[in-house]
Amino acid sequence: MMREIRFLTATDATTYWDIHLQPSDSEPDAFGSSPEEHRALTLDQIAVRLTSDPANNFVVDASIGERLISTAGFFRNNGHKQRHKGQIWGVYVAQEAPDKGVGRKILRMLPQRAARIEGVEQIRLPWRPIKRLRWAGIDRLALSRSVVSNKH
């Protein structure tokens, strides 16, 4: 079956909720929320997260059929002095994903779209998940080509 990479919408809330349970249980540090906090979210709350400000906040995924195998998000900071910065978050590639290069492709899509947002000058990636991303086919070279900065 063919893999599809696309930006998520509110209709993807259920599958997005499901994929975030996978690493939440097996790798509790994979996301900023605990498995318990994630389970407490309603599908309506997830839908709002996916669509509240699509120009400045978005999530990309890779799927095979109806099954999500990878996901990552971007959000633009809100504060007046911080609006020139954005953050990549929630990078996840399922271990059973047939193509480990899918994470690299997703990480290229996020900065490309973010670069079109007027006023965004920096895109941050938290340093902690980098070691976890290596097994997913994501390396520092891919990140540097995406003009990702974690200095500020």
MDTraj code that builds the backbone (N, CA, C; nanometers):
import mdtraj as md
import numpy as np

residues = "MET MET ARG GLU ILE ARG PHE LEU THR ALA THR ASP ALA THR THR TYR TRP ASP ILE HIS LEU GLN PRO SER ASP SER GLU PRO ASP ALA PHE GLY SER SER PRO GLU GLU HIS ARG ALA LEU THR LEU ASP GLN ILE ALA VAL ARG LEU THR SER ASP PRO ALA ASN ASN PHE VAL VAL ASP ALA SER ILE GLY GLU ARG LEU ILE SER THR ALA GLY PHE PHE ARG ASN ASN GLY HIS LYS GLN ARG HIS LYS GLY GLN ILE TRP GLY VAL TYR VAL ALA GLN GLU ALA PRO ASP LYS GLY VAL GLY ARG LYS ILE LEU ARG MET LEU PRO GLN ARG ALA ALA ARG ILE GLU GLY VAL GLU GLN ILE ARG LEU PRO TRP ARG PRO ILE LYS ARG LEU ARG TRP ALA GLY ILE ASP ARG LEU ALA LEU SER ARG SER VAL VAL SER ASN LYS HIS".split()
xyz = np.array([
    [0.0841, -0.1188, 0.0000],
    [0.0000, 0.0000, 0.0000],
    [0.0885, 0.1251, 0.0000],
    [0.0468, 0.2292, -0.0661],
    [0.1259, 0.3502, -0.0805],
    [0.1211, 0.4377, 0.0451],
    [0.2344, 0.4999, 0.0744],
    [0.2454, 0.5917, 0.1874],
    [0.2026, 0.7311, 0.1415],
    [0.1293, 0.8001, 0.2278],
    [0.0859, 0.9359, 0.1997],
    [0.1385, 1.0269, 0.3098],
    [0.1941, 1.1425, 0.2718],
    [0.2386, 1.2421, 0.3679],
    [0.1546, 1.3667, 0.3443],
    [0.0932, 1.4171, 0.4532],
    [0.0027, 1.5313, 0.4376],
    [-0.0128, 1.6061, 0.5685],
    [-0.0723, 1.7238, 0.5602],
    [-0.1033, 1.8024, 0.6789],
    [-0.2390, 1.7587, 0.7317],
    [-0.2508, 1.7475, 0.8639],
    [-0.3724, 1.6969, 0.9271],
    [-0.4800, 1.8045, 0.9387],
    [-0.6037, 1.7585, 0.9473],
    [-0.7199, 1.8448, 0.9689],
    [-0.7989, 1.7901, 1.0879],
    [-0.9069, 1.8576, 1.1225],
    [-0.9907, 1.8151, 1.2357],
    [-1.0449, 1.6740, 1.2175],
    [-1.0671, 1.6315, 1.0953],
    [-1.1207, 1.4968, 1.0714],
    [-1.0205, 1.3874, 1.1072],
    [-0.8956, 1.4248, 1.1316],
    [-0.7917, 1.3284, 1.1674],
    [-0.7739, 1.3134, 1.3183],
    [-0.8603, 1.3727, 1.3975],
    [-0.8438, 1.3741, 1.5432],
    [-0.8341, 1.2333, 1.6022],
    [-0.9161, 1.1416, 1.5589],
    [-0.9155, 1.0061, 1.6157],
    [-0.7850, 0.9337, 1.5866],
    [-0.7409, 0.9350, 1.4614],
    [-0.6176, 0.8641, 1.4282],
    [-0.4964, 0.9325, 1.4917],
    [-0.4991, 1.0656, 1.5023],
    [-0.3907, 1.1378, 1.5687],
    [-0.3855, 1.0998, 1.7169],
    [-0.5013, 1.0922, 1.7816],
    [-0.5088, 1.0539, 1.9229],
    [-0.4509, 0.9134, 1.9408],
    [-0.4878, 0.8228, 1.8492],
    [-0.4407, 0.6840, 1.8571],
    [-0.2891, 0.6725, 1.8428],
    [-0.2301, 0.7428, 1.7445],
    [-0.0853, 0.7289, 1.7237],
    [-0.0075, 0.7841, 1.8422],
    [-0.0608, 0.8831, 1.9104],
    [0.0107, 0.9383, 2.0243],
    [0.0057, 0.8460, 2.1463],
    [-0.0831, 0.7504, 2.1466],
    [-0.0828, 0.6516, 2.2543],
    [0.0324, 0.5531, 2.2395],
    [0.0729, 0.5223, 2.1163],
    [0.1806, 0.4257, 2.0941],
    [0.3077, 0.4655, 2.1686],
    [0.3660, 0.5827, 2.1410],
    [0.4888, 0.6169, 2.2133],
    [0.4633, 0.6583, 2.3574],
    [0.3447, 0.7084, 2.3869],
    [0.3162, 0.7490, 2.5240],
    [0.3291, 0.6308, 2.6186],
    [0.2877, 0.5132, 2.5743],
    [0.2978, 0.3943, 2.6581],
    [0.4375, 0.3334, 2.6552],
    [0.4997, 0.3238, 2.5368],
    [0.6304, 0.2581, 2.5265],
    [0.7476, 0.3512, 2.5540],
    [0.7343, 0.4806, 2.5205],
    [0.8384, 0.5805, 2.5450],
    [0.7733, 0.7033, 2.6066],
    [0.7517, 0.7048, 2.7371],
    [0.6765, 0.8133, 2.8004],
    [0.7354, 0.9527, 2.7796],
    [0.8650, 0.9632, 2.7473],
    [0.9262, 1.0943, 2.7251],
    [0.9163, 1.1415, 2.5805],
    [0.8519, 1.0642, 2.4939],
    [0.8457, 1.1002, 2.3525],
    [0.7685, 1.2298, 2.3289],
    [0.6718, 1.2602, 2.4118],
    [0.5913, 1.3813, 2.3954],
    [0.5896, 1.4590, 2.5262],
    [0.5440, 1.5815, 2.5185],
    [0.5418, 1.6692, 2.6350],
    [0.4367, 1.6335, 2.7382],
    [0.3404, 1.5533, 2.7012],
    [0.2370, 1.5145, 2.7970],
    [0.2536, 1.3670, 2.8342],
    [0.2087, 1.3341, 2.9530],
    [0.2155, 1.1952, 2.9982],
    [0.1047, 1.1147, 2.9300],
    [0.1153, 0.9806, 2.9317],
    [0.0072, 0.8994, 2.8755],
    [-0.1284, 0.9305, 2.9403],
    [-0.1284, 0.9566, 3.0705],
    [-0.2537, 0.9872, 3.1404],
    [-0.3127, 1.1197, 3.0912],
    [-0.2256, 1.2202, 3.0748],
    [-0.2726, 1.3502, 3.0253],
    [-0.3276, 1.3369, 2.8834],
    [-0.2603, 1.2575, 2.8018],
    [-0.3071, 1.2384, 2.6642],
    [-0.4433, 1.1686, 2.6618],
    [-0.4579, 1.0648, 2.7427],
    [-0.5864, 0.9926, 2.7467],
    [-0.7012, 1.0821, 2.7942],
    [-0.6693, 1.1859, 2.8725],
    [-0.7732, 1.2766, 2.9235],
    [-0.8233, 1.3744, 2.8172],
    [-0.7501, 1.3887, 2.7069],
    [-0.7930, 1.4800, 2.6007],
    [-0.9123, 1.4226, 2.5260],
    [-1.0061, 1.5084, 2.4941],
    [-1.1203, 1.4661, 2.4123],
    [-1.0850, 1.4819, 2.2645],
    [-1.1615, 1.4166, 2.1797],
    [-1.1398, 1.4313, 2.0359],
    [-1.1648, 1.5753, 1.9917],
    [-1.2580, 1.6436, 2.0565],
    [-1.2820, 1.7847, 2.0245],
    [-1.1591, 1.8695, 2.0564],
    [-1.0927, 1.8419, 2.1681],
    [-0.9709, 1.9160, 2.2035],
    [-0.8591, 1.8899, 2.1024],
    [-0.8476, 1.7664, 2.0589],
    [-0.7470, 1.7326, 1.9575],
    [-0.7802, 1.8047, 1.8270],
    [-0.9064, 1.8041, 1.7868],
    [-0.9473, 1.8721, 1.6630],
    [-0.9134, 2.0208, 1.6681],
    [-0.9339, 2.0839, 1.7832],
    [-0.9003, 2.2258, 1.7982],
    [-0.7493, 2.2450, 1.7835],
    [-0.6714, 2.1567, 1.8425],
    [-0.5254, 2.1669, 1.8302],
    [-0.4814, 2.1571, 1.6842],
    [-0.5512, 2.0758, 1.6091],
    [-0.5140, 2.0552, 1.4692],
    [-0.5595, 2.1688, 1.3781],
    [-0.6573, 2.2475, 1.4215],
    [-0.7156, 2.3463, 1.3299],
    [-0.7308, 2.4863, 1.3862],
    [-0.6885, 2.5132, 1.5098],
    [-0.7164, 2.6426, 1.5716],
    [-0.6509, 2.7591, 1.4981],
    [-0.5332, 2.7408, 1.4424],
    [-0.4625, 2.8472, 1.3708],
    [-0.3742, 2.7829, 1.2644],
    [-0.4345, 2.7311, 1.1578],
    [-0.3573, 2.6527, 1.0606],
    [-0.2472, 2.7304, 0.9889],
    [-0.2538, 2.8624, 0.9894],
    [-0.1471, 2.9404, 0.9263],
    [-0.0196, 2.9385, 1.0099],
    [-0.0322, 2.9249, 1.1415],
    [0.0821, 2.9329, 1.2316],
    [0.1094, 2.8061, 1.3111],
    [0.0182, 2.7117, 1.3104],
    [0.0306, 2.5878, 1.3869],
    [-0.0241, 2.4744, 1.3010],
    [0.0571, 2.3716, 1.2806],
    [0.0111, 2.2625, 1.1948],
    [0.0838, 2.1335, 1.2297],
    [0.0240, 2.0236, 1.1863],
    [0.0791, 1.8902, 1.2102],
    [0.0826, 1.8175, 1.0769],
    [0.1927, 1.7493, 1.0504],
    [0.2064, 1.6688, 0.9298],
    [0.2145, 1.5221, 0.9724],
    [0.1659, 1.4348, 0.8873],
    [0.1728, 1.2923, 0.9196],
    [0.2063, 1.2124, 0.7954],
    [0.2489, 1.0917, 0.8204],
    [0.2663, 0.9931, 0.7148],
    [0.1773, 0.8758, 0.7514],
    [0.1088, 0.8236, 0.6527],
    [0.0193, 0.7116, 0.6797],
    [0.0280, 0.6102, 0.5673],
    [-0.0087, 0.4898, 0.6026],
    [-0.0264, 0.3827, 0.5057],
    [-0.1715, 0.3413, 0.5205],
    [-0.2488, 0.3672, 0.4193],
    [-0.3929, 0.3465, 0.4311],
    [-0.4476, 0.4395, 0.5370],
    [-0.5197, 0.3859, 0.6328],
    [-0.5775, 0.4651, 0.7418],
    [-0.4859, 0.4725, 0.8633],
    [-0.3723, 0.4063, 0.8588],
    [-0.2846, 0.3949, 0.9759],
    [-0.1721, 0.4988, 0.9728],
    [-0.1694, 0.5864, 1.0737],
    [-0.0616, 0.6831, 1.0867],
    [0.0657, 0.6111, 1.1300],
    [0.1771, 0.6419, 1.0637],
    [0.3048, 0.5804, 1.1018],
    [0.4057, 0.6834, 1.1500],
    [0.3769, 0.8118, 1.1274],
    [0.4700, 0.9156, 1.1689],
    [0.3954, 1.0477, 1.1828],
    [0.4431, 1.1325, 1.2719],
    [0.3796, 1.2621, 1.2921],
    [0.4808, 1.3617, 1.3479],
    [0.4592, 1.4889, 1.3197],
    [0.5387, 1.5975, 1.3767],
    [0.4591, 1.7260, 1.3604],
    [0.4798, 1.8202, 1.4520],
    [0.4046, 1.9448, 1.4466],
    [0.4937, 2.0677, 1.4511],
    [0.4345, 2.1815, 1.4197],
    [0.5007, 2.3114, 1.4274],
    [0.4040, 2.4093, 1.4911],
    [0.4555, 2.4936, 1.5807],
    [0.3740, 2.6042, 1.6302],
    [0.4583, 2.7298, 1.6342],
    [0.3923, 2.8408, 1.6095],
    [0.4567, 2.9714, 1.6166],
    [0.4329, 3.0282, 1.7548],
    [0.5364, 3.0846, 1.8155],
    [0.5208, 3.1463, 1.9469],
    [0.4228, 3.2623, 1.9391],
    [0.3495, 3.2865, 2.0488],
    [0.2445, 3.3886, 2.0506],
    [0.2894, 3.5263, 2.0949],
    [0.3786, 3.5343, 2.1913],
    [0.4169, 3.6632, 2.2486],
    [0.4725, 3.7590, 2.1444],
    [0.4465, 3.8881, 2.1647],
    [0.4901, 3.9905, 2.0696],
    [0.6405, 3.9814, 2.0426],
    [0.7201, 3.9612, 2.1469],
    [0.8647, 3.9525, 2.1307],
    [0.9119, 3.8139, 2.0868],
    [0.8210, 3.7183, 2.0801],
    [0.8583, 3.5808, 2.0462],
    [0.7997, 3.5333, 1.9128],
    [0.7203, 3.6154, 1.8459],
    [0.6521, 3.5719, 1.7235],
    [0.7465, 3.5415, 1.6079],
    [0.8725, 3.5807, 1.6207],
    [0.9690, 3.5497, 1.5156],
    [1.0232, 3.4072, 1.5302],
    [0.9797, 3.3364, 1.6351],
    [1.0259, 3.2000, 1.6610],
    [0.9121, 3.1002, 1.6470],
    [0.9496, 2.9818, 1.6035],
    [0.8566, 2.8699, 1.5989],
    [0.9249, 2.7468, 1.6539],
    [0.8473, 2.6441, 1.6808],
    [0.9000, 2.5230, 1.7435],
    [0.8453, 2.3999, 1.6729],
    [0.9341, 2.3052, 1.6425],
    [0.8913, 2.1737, 1.5954],
    [0.8736, 2.0865, 1.7183],
    [0.7668, 2.0096, 1.7215],
    [0.7350, 1.9301, 1.8400],
    [0.6732, 1.7966, 1.7975],
    [0.6662, 1.7052, 1.8895],
    [0.5930, 1.5792, 1.8708],
    [0.6408, 1.4950, 1.7549],
    [0.7726, 1.4926, 1.7295],
    [0.8241, 1.4111, 1.6197],
    [0.8200, 1.2643, 1.6616],
    [0.7521, 1.1844, 1.5812],
    [0.7396, 1.0423, 1.6131],
    [0.7341, 0.9607, 1.4846],
    [0.8088, 0.8507, 1.4817],
    [0.8026, 0.7543, 1.3727],
    [0.7821, 0.6178, 1.4376],
    [0.6754, 0.5500, 1.4007],
    [0.6477, 0.4176, 1.4564],
    [0.7622, 0.3226, 1.4204],
    [0.8031, 0.2404, 1.5153],
    [0.9145, 0.1486, 1.4903],
    [0.8841, 0.0514, 1.3776],
    [0.7575, 0.0208, 1.3583],
    [0.7221, -0.0735, 1.2520],
    [0.7042, -0.0061, 1.1162],
    [0.7344, 0.1241, 1.1061],
    [0.7238, 0.1947, 0.9784],
    [0.8169, 0.1296, 0.8773],
    [0.7661, 0.0965, 0.7587],
    [0.8490, 0.0268, 0.6599],
    [0.9611, 0.1125, 0.6023],
    [0.9449, 0.2441, 0.6016],
    [1.0439, 0.3342, 0.5440],
    [1.0911, 0.4296, 0.6526],
    [1.2084, 0.4065, 0.7079],
    [1.2575, 0.4908, 0.8168],
    [1.2899, 0.6322, 0.7691],
    [1.3022, 0.6567, 0.6405],
    [1.3272, 0.7902, 0.5884],
    [1.2065, 0.8821, 0.5960],
    [1.0937, 0.8299, 0.6389],
    [0.9718, 0.9099, 0.6452],
    [0.9858, 1.0248, 0.7454],
    [1.0565, 1.0032, 0.8548],
    [1.0768, 1.1096, 0.9527],
    [1.1538, 1.2260, 0.8936],
    [1.2549, 1.1957, 0.8143],
    [1.3341, 1.2992, 0.7487],
    [1.2467, 1.3799, 0.6532],
    [1.1610, 1.3122, 0.5803],
    [1.0729, 1.3817, 0.4854],
    [0.9777, 1.4759, 0.5583],
    [0.9237, 1.4288, 0.6696],
    [0.8323, 1.5128, 0.7479],
    [0.9064, 1.6340, 0.8041],
    [1.0275, 1.6109, 0.8538],
    [1.1041, 1.7226, 0.9101],
    [1.1476, 1.8234, 0.8048],
    [1.1465, 1.7859, 0.6807],
    [1.1737, 1.8828, 0.5736],
    [1.0478, 1.9622, 0.5391],
    [0.9337, 1.8986, 0.5482],
    [0.8080, 1.9668, 0.5136],
    [0.7744, 2.0786, 0.6125],
    [0.7958, 2.0542, 0.7410],
    [0.7586, 2.1541, 0.8415],
    [0.8319, 2.2866, 0.8233],
    [0.9654, 2.2879, 0.8153],
    [1.0332, 2.4166, 0.7970],
    [1.0023, 2.4817, 0.6626],
    [0.9782, 2.4007, 0.5591],
    [0.9433, 2.4591, 0.4294],
    [0.8137, 2.5385, 0.4395],
    [0.7148, 2.4822, 0.5074],
    [0.5885, 2.5549, 0.5240],
    [0.6055, 2.6720, 0.6214],
    [0.6787, 2.6498, 0.7304],
    [0.6992, 2.7558, 0.8288],
    [0.7746, 2.8742, 0.7684],
    [0.8645, 2.8482, 0.6754],
    [0.9419, 2.9550, 0.6127],
    [0.8529, 3.0507, 0.5339],
    [0.7340, 3.0073, 0.4973],
    [0.6401, 3.0943, 0.4249],
    [0.5575, 3.1821, 0.5178],
    [0.5727, 3.1641, 0.6493],
    [0.4992, 3.2461, 0.7458],
    [0.5751, 3.3766, 0.7640],
    [0.5109, 3.4857, 0.7314],
    [0.5757, 3.6158, 0.7424],
    [0.6190, 3.6424, 0.8862],
    [0.7454, 3.6797, 0.9026],
    [0.7972, 3.7152, 1.0336],
    [0.8665, 3.6035, 1.1087],
    [0.8519, 3.4786, 1.0673],
    [0.9202, 3.3681, 1.1358],
    [1.0654, 3.3652, 1.0892],
    [1.1582, 3.3786, 1.1852],
    [1.3004, 3.3821, 1.1549],
    [1.3766, 3.2636, 1.2128],
    [1.3230, 3.2009, 1.3166],
    [1.3906, 3.0883, 1.3817],
    [1.2924, 2.9741, 1.3992],
    [1.3433, 2.8541, 1.3771],
    [1.2642, 2.7338, 1.4001],
    [1.3446, 2.6470, 1.4957],
    [1.2868, 2.6189, 1.6101],
    [1.3574, 2.5444, 1.7149],
    [1.3122, 2.3990, 1.7176],
    [1.4075, 2.3139, 1.7506],
    [1.3798, 2.1730, 1.7736],
    [1.4392, 2.1392, 1.9087],
    [1.3607, 2.0881, 2.0006],
    [1.4175, 2.0518, 2.1311],
    [1.5308, 1.9519, 2.1123],
    [1.6392, 1.9707, 2.1858],
    [1.7562, 1.8866, 2.1698],
    [1.7334, 1.7449, 2.2191],
    [1.6585, 1.7269, 2.3250],
    [1.6433, 1.5968, 2.3897],
    [1.6012, 1.4841, 2.2964],
    [1.5084, 1.5061, 2.2039],
    [1.4668, 1.3920, 2.1224],
    [1.5642, 1.3522, 2.0115],
    [1.6707, 1.4281, 1.9884],
    [1.7586, 1.3983, 1.8758],
    [1.8093, 1.2547, 1.8791],
    [1.8554, 1.2063, 1.9944],
    [1.9085, 1.0699, 1.9997],
    [1.8018, 0.9678, 1.9641],
    [1.6775, 0.9936, 2.0016],
    [1.5691, 0.9020, 1.9698],
    [1.5368, 0.9040, 1.8215],
    [1.5643, 1.0142, 1.7545],
    [1.5288, 1.0264, 1.6137],
    [1.6263, 0.9534, 1.5227],
    [1.7466, 0.9273, 1.5693],
    [1.8464, 0.8645, 1.4833],
    [1.7974, 0.7292, 1.4314],
    [1.7316, 0.6505, 1.5160],
    [1.6843, 0.5199, 1.4690],
    [1.5745, 0.5351, 1.3649],
    [1.5123, 0.6521, 1.3616],
    [1.4039, 0.6757, 1.2665],
    [1.4552, 0.7298, 1.1337],
    [1.5870, 0.7367, 1.1162],
    [1.6418, 0.7834, 0.9900],
    [1.6549, 0.9343, 0.9832],
    [1.6502, 1.0014, 1.0968],
    [1.6623, 1.1459, 1.1011],
    [1.7987, 1.1777, 1.1606],
    [1.8782, 1.2562, 1.0910],
    [2.0100, 1.2893, 1.1424],
    [2.0293, 1.4404, 1.1467],
    [2.1394, 1.4820, 1.2059],
    [2.1670, 1.6254, 1.2191],
    [2.1783, 1.6929, 1.0842],
    [2.2299, 1.6237, 0.9846],
    [2.2417, 1.6819, 0.8519],
    [2.1039, 1.7164, 0.7971],
    [2.0095, 1.6258, 0.8145],
    [1.8733, 1.6538, 0.7684],
    [1.8179, 1.7751, 0.8410],
    [1.8454, 1.7855, 0.9698],
    [1.7958, 1.8989, 1.0465],
    [1.8626, 2.0278, 1.0027],
    [1.9939, 2.0250, 0.9792],
    [2.0628, 2.1475, 0.9400],
    [2.0177, 2.1931, 0.8021],
    [1.9901, 2.1021, 0.7149],
    [1.9390, 2.1390, 0.5823],
    [1.8014, 2.2024, 0.5919],
    [1.7298, 2.1700, 0.6978],
    [1.5967, 2.2266, 0.7177],
    [1.6031, 2.3606, 0.7897],
    [1.7220, 2.4104, 0.8156],
    [1.7451, 2.5394, 0.8814],
    [1.6750, 2.5416, 1.0168],
    [1.7028, 2.4418, 1.0978],
    [1.6450, 2.4326, 1.2299],
    [1.7497, 2.4808, 1.3300],
    [1.7112, 2.5669, 1.4217],
    [1.8035, 2.6195, 1.5217],
    [1.7528, 2.5860, 1.6610],
    [1.8428, 2.5428, 1.7485],
    [1.8046, 2.5194, 1.8877],
    [1.8852, 2.6091, 1.9800],
    [1.9418, 2.7154, 1.9274],
    [2.0289, 2.8024, 2.0049],
    [1.9524, 2.9028, 2.0884],
    [1.8310, 2.9407, 2.0500],
    [1.7591, 3.0491, 2.1200],
    [1.6381, 2.9953, 2.1915],
])
top = md.Topology()
chain = top.add_chain()
for i, resn in enumerate(residues, 1):
    res = top.add_residue(resn, chain, resSeq=i)
    for name in ("N", "CA", "C"):
        top.add_atom(name, md.element.get_by_symbol(name[0]), res)
traj = md.Trajectory(xyz[None], top)
